[in-house]
Amino acid sequence: MPAPAFDPVAATEALLASVPPDAVARSDAYFEGGYWLLLWGALASLAAAFALLHFGVSARLRDRAERISPRPWLAALLFAPPFVVAITLLELPWAIYAGFVREHQYGFSTQSFGAWLADAGVSLAVGVVQLTPVISVAYWLIRRAGRAWWAWAGAIAVAFLAFGLWIGPLYVDPLFNRYTPLEPGPLRDEILSLARANGIPSDDVLVVDASRQTTRISANVGGLFGTARIALNDNLLREGTPAEIRAVLGHEMGHYAMGHVSALLVQMGLLMGIGFLLADRAFAWALRRFGARWRVRGLADPAGLPILYAAFVVFLLAATPIYKTIFRAGEARADLFGLNAAREPDAFASITLKLGAYRKLAPSPLEEALLFDHPSAKSRILMAMRWKAEMLSAEPAERAPATRASAP
């Protein structure tokens, strides 16, 4: 009697049903709470910007910078560091709750408060170094380009985002964690073989000690100018099976091989350009209503930066479904690449269930479309099961055992 045909939908439902109800409820509560974090985080940023304006802090920072140097470009350069520090400190109570208290409530943080605060201090220092020249150049462009400044600001934002995506993993992330080579062995050999097969120019695999901060699992493949760095965190190395690790890294290699960073920069650059255009219009309105009270002279006055900041925060909140969709589409393409590269659909499904500890497993289609920056576990597992049904079932019988992963 022939074996029944493999049903991807039924297999997906069976895998989702294997998660205990209490774990599903906890994951849903954590993830759905994140929706409110978007709103409350935006309100915290708006409150910080309002405080800088209402209490005259921004104007005093501008005045002090101009006393040191009357040159506009230098005054903007001197204004930027204390501004970044001030708005970060005003938002710190919210950051403590969202990044420390809540993460401990759900068991995802492994840091003491002192260690968390130390990392926050390093993040602030990095932010000052990165944003100071960005702010200075932005105000130079405002003076030079006039009302067309928003288009140039979009280009600056792309450069800043490119730094975070390309340079950050190589030179900023090591400020927070230690990267060490994965010890020689079958797993390292399999990862490097997978990399060579998919055109990833790397001859080493690194392990990052993320467990000093979090229980989450992650990996990354990135690089510049024909180089690539493959890194996985120690949580993944400890909790994942070799097949699951290959499945995760196949996905990450997909981002690199398909040039997703470049595509993301173009898409987000266009979106941020629109955001700056709307911020320009919002600034003109705020200047007419409150400019004299806040001692903001005009668009080229750095004291008005909190207005632009607040306007952009509102825009990003409103544009959440747009940028989430951009991210989710790229992740879905990387998922499919990883399935074709690693050929581990069962392991991909099982590691997706592990990620479900902090990602809602089965949202409604509308919820996923509006608020997910990755495909949901249900969507990802269904993709893997469909891939398994179409690809592995079509392989010659003598090859199938060598390519199939064990069921989770």
N, C-alpha and C positions, 0 to 999 in steps of 0.2 A: 504494500500500500504506500503510495507516494506521500512524502512529508508535506504537511500543510504549508502553503505559501507564507512567507514572512510578511507580516502586516506592520508597516512602520507606525501607523497611528496607534494600534493596540500596544506595540512595544513602548512607545512614548508614554502612553497612559500608565502602563505597568511600572515603568521607571519612576514616574512622578508619584505614583501611589506608594512606592516603597519608602518614601520619606515619612517619618512619624508625624502625626498631626500637630503635636506640640512644637516640633521643629519648624513646620510650615507656618504656624501661627506666629512664632517668634521672628522668623525671617520676614513675614509680611509686615509685622508691626515695625520692625526696624526700617525696612525699605519705604513703607508708606509714610513713616515719620520724616523720611528724607524729603518728601514733597513739601512738608511744612518748613523744613530747614531752608529750602530755596526762598520762601517768602520771608521768614523771620531773618534770615541772613541779609536779604536785601534791605529790610527795614532797619537793621542794625547799621548797615553802611549809610543809609540815608540819614539816620540820626547822627552818625559821626560827622558827615558832611555838614549837616545843619549846625551842629555845635561849633565847628570851626568858623562858620560864617557868622552865626548869631552872636557869639561871644568875642568876635573880632580877632580870633587867633590867626586866621589866614591873612588878614590885612596887616597884622603886626609882623608876621613872618616876612611878608613882602617889604614892609618898611625897613626892617632890619637888613634884609639883603640889599636894598637900594642904598642904605647908608654905607655899607661896605664897598659897594661898587655901583655907580650910576649906569654902567653898561647893561643894556637889557639882557643880553645873552648870559652874562656872568651873574646878574641878579637872579635870573631864573635858575641857574645852576646852583646858586647858594640857597634858594628857596626850597628846592626839591628835597634834600635830605631831612630837614626838620618836618616838612609836610608829611613825608612817608612815615616817619616815626610817630607823628601826632595822630594820624588817622589809624595807624596800626594799634596804638595804645588805646584809642577810643573804642576800637572794635574788639579789643582783647577779651573782655568778659564774655562776649558771644563766642569767640573762638575757643575759649576754655571750655564752655559748655559743649559746643558742637564737636570739638576735636579731642577733648579729654574726658569730660564727665560722661557724656552719652556713650562714647566708645567703651568706657569701662562698664557702664550699665549693661551693655550687651556682650561683654566679654571679648571684645576685639582688640583692645589696647593692652599692652604688656608693660607700659612705661610708668614710672613714678611721676609725680607732678613736677619734681625738679628736673628730671630728664626731659619731659615734654617741654617745659619752659626753656630749657637750654636749646633744644631744637628750634623752638619758636624764635629765640634770639638769633640763631644762625640764619633762619629764614628772613628775619628782618634785615640783618646785615646784607644778605644777598640781594634783597629787594631794594635796599638803598643804593647799592652799587649798580644794579641793573637799571633802576628807574630814574636815577639822577640825570644821566645823559639823555635818556628818552624824553623826559619832561623838558629839558633845556632845548633840545632840537625841535620838539613840538612847538614851543613858543617862538622859536626862531622862524619856523614855517608859518605860524599864524601871522607874524609881522610881515613876512615876505609874500605869502600867497593870499592874504586877505580872506575873503569869504569862501575861497576854494580850499581852505586849509584842511577841511574834513577829508578830502580825497587823499592828500598827502599823509594825514594822520593815520588813515587806513593802511598805507604802505609801511609806516613806522610800526604800527601794531603787528603787521605780518612779520617784520624783522624781529620784533620782540618775541612773538610766538615761535618763530623759527629757532631762536636761541634756546627757548625752553624745550623744544622738541628734539633738536639736533645736538646742541651743546650741553644742555642741562644734564642728560643722563651720563655724559662722559666726564664732566668737570664739576657739576654742582652736586649731584647725588652722592659722590664719594665724601662730601663734607658731612653727611649724615650717617653713612654706613660704610662698613669695610667690605671690600670686594676681594675674594681670594679664588685662586684657580680650583675648579672641580678636580678632585683627585682622579688620576688615571684609572680607567676601568671600562667595562662594557658600556655603561651608560654614557660616559663621555664620548666614546668612540661612535656610538649610535647617533648622538646629537650632532657631532661633527660630520658624520656621513650624511645625515639629513640636510645639513647646511650645504655641503658640497653639491649634493644632488639638486639643490634649488638655487644655486648661484650665490650663496651667502659667503663672502670672502672673510672667513674667520678661521683661525687655527687654535682657538682656546675657548673654554667655557668658564664663566665666572659664577661664583655663589655669593650672594649678598646677605648679610646678617640681619634681615628684616625682622626677625623674631624679637629683637631688642625693642621694637616699637609696636608690632602688631601680630595678630594671628592669621592675617590674610595671606593668601597665596598669590604669587604673581611671577611674571617673567618679562623680559624685554630683549628685543633685537634692534639695535640702532647703530648708526655710524655716519661718517662723512667721507667724501672723496675716495670712494672705492674701498673703504674699510668697514668693518662691522664688529660689534661687540655683542656676544651672546651672554645673557645673564639670567639666572633664575634665583629666586629667594630661597632661603633655607627652609621656610615652611613648606614650600612646594617639594623640595628635595626630601623632606622628612615624611610628608603626608601623602605624596603622590607615588603611584606605581611607576615603573619605567615607561609603560605604555601611556599612562596619563601625562607624564612629563613630555614624552614625544608629541603627544596631541597638542599640549599647550604651546610648545615651541614651534610646532608646525604652523599654528595660528600666528604667532609672533613673527615668524619668518615671512609669512604672507604680507604683513604690513610693510616689511622692508623690501621684499621682492617686487611688490606691486606699486611701490612709490607712494604709499598712502600719505606720508608726511607732506610731500609736495602738493598733492591734491587737496589735502586738508588746509594748507596755507592759502591756496587760491580761494577755496570756498569760504573760509573764515575771514579772509581779507575783504571779500565782497560784503559779507555780513557786517563786519565791523565798520566798513566805510559807510554803510547805511546808518549804523548806530551813531557815528560821529556827525553825520548830516543832521539827524534828528536832535542830537545834543546841541548842535549849533543853533537850531531853531529854539530849543528850550532855553538856551543861555540868553538869547535875545529877549525872550519874554521875562525871564527872571531878572535880567539887568534893568529892564524898565520898571519892574515892580519893586525890587529890593536893592538895586545897585547902590543907591546913596546910603541906605541903612547899613549895608555890609561893607561899604567903602571899596567897592569894586569898580574900577574905572572903565573897563571894557574887556573885549575878548582877549586882547593881548596882555592883560594884567594877570600875573600868576595868582593873585589873591582870589581870582574867580575859578581856580581849578576845582574846588569842591563842588561848584555848580555843574561843571562838565562831568565830574566823577559821579555825582548823583544822577544826572540825566542818563549816563551810560549804564548805571546799575539798573535803572528802571527799564531801559531798552533790553538789556540782557535777560531780565526776568520775563518780559513779554515775549522775547524771542526764544525762550526755552525749548518749545517744540521744534523750532527750526534747527538749532544747533545740536539738539539731541538726535534728530533724524540724520543729520550729517554724520555724526559719530557712529550711530547705529548701523548705517548703510556700510560704512567702511569695515566695521567689526564683522558684519555678516559676510562680506567678501573675504575677509581674512579667515573666517570659520571654514568656508568652502575650500579655500586654498589649503588650509591645514588638513582637512579631511583627505584631499587628493595627495598631499605630500606625505603625511604620516601614516595614512591608511589605518587609522585606529578609531573607528566610529564608536565602539563600545567604551573605550577608554575616554574618548571625548565626552560621551554622555555621562560617565561616572564622575569625571572631574567637574563637569557642569553642575551636577547635583551637589558637590562639595562647595562650589562657589555659591550655591543657593543658600548657604548659611547667612549671607548678607545681601542676597539679590532675590527679589520676589520670583517665585518659580513659575506661576501661571496667572499673569495678569489678564485683564480683558484686552481685546485688540486695540480699543481706543486708548486705554491706559498705556499700553506699550508704545503706541504710535506717538503719544504726546510727551511721555516722561521717561522713557528708557534710552540710555545712551549706548546700551548693548542689547542685542536680541535677548528676549527672555529665555529662561531655561527651557521652557516648553518649545519655543521656536527653534532653539539650537539643537535640542535633542531630536526633534522631529526631522530637522535637516540631516542629522547624523544617521538616523534610522533609514531615511529615504536613500541616502548615499549607500548605506550598507545593503539595502534591498537591491539596488540597481547595479552596484559595482562588485561587491564581494560575491554575491550569488551567481554572478556571470563568469567568475573565474573558473579555470579548470580545477577539478576536484583535487588533483595532486598539489596545487598551489595554495588552495584555500587555508589549510591549517597554518601555514607559515605567515599568513598576513592577517588572520583574524585575531583580534584581542579577546581576552576572556571577558565574559559578561560581568558587569559590575555587581 
